[in-house]
Amino acid sequence: MAQVREKQGFFAALDQSGGSTPGALKLYGIPETAYSSDAEMFKLIHEMRVRIITAPAFTGDKVIGAILFEATMDGQALGKPVPTFLWEERGVVPFLKVDKGLENEADGVQLMKPIPGLDELLARAAKLGICGTKMRSVIKLNSQAGIAAIAKQQFAVGEQISAHGLIPILEPEISIKSPDKAGAEATLLAELTKGLDALPENRQVMLKLTIPDVADFYRPLIEHPRVARVVALSGGYARSDACERLASNHGMIASFSRALINELKEQMSDSEFDETLATAIDEIYQASVEKV
């Protein structure tokens, strides 16, 4: 937790799930014709993730933590459980994505689907050395009712996660295509502040948020005593654009997925793969720690 709260660096989001895995593999250079079942698909994405986390540049020097998909948490890297490998061999704190996807849009937002068996998953994650969890919902419109429902659900599930001794990352993503993104950010700031103010004194959460239109707009959340860290999602921005926006937000660090791995290809030699990943890590690290 000291590393999560205080270390310079960023979080790597390696948590593409069933719905987004084919797209991630396609970007990596593996077409859908290369596999014929979910088991084969998840084997290929696991091999990609292991290649990333075993690369020389993927260490706690710049990567504070890594958010994993459940199957990755249960997998192995160089003969060790992935969470153990990350912490003991790389100095990277392991986190787990726990949501099961999104409901259909209502009131301008998409709430999380129910998460059956969450308590059992959290207990297993804690035993495997997972530090915290992440769950995502999406805001498309500046809807007071919708955004209030998003915040209420995120904090409710967060309480369930905290009860297992894990720190929750609440992720109410605002779509970068929202017609009133700045307005939605103002509404979300107010709702998150209410939820944070209601938490017990000994409780902390993390927040994963879309980079705001106005630099430092989320500064009150970053400075809130119930917030361990505020991290930013890339949200579909190209890495250069996401990093430029992030560098203007003091105290906010990256938790990028696509912006971290999009240039990696399965066909690359190991040296080319490692060099490409190192370049991405360096750029995201700089935007997270060197502010303008």
Order of alpha helices (4+ residues) and beta strands (2+ residues): alpha-beta-alpha-alpha-beta-alpha-beta-beta-beta-beta-alpha-beta-alpha-beta-alpha-beta-alpha-beta-alpha-beta-alpha-alpha
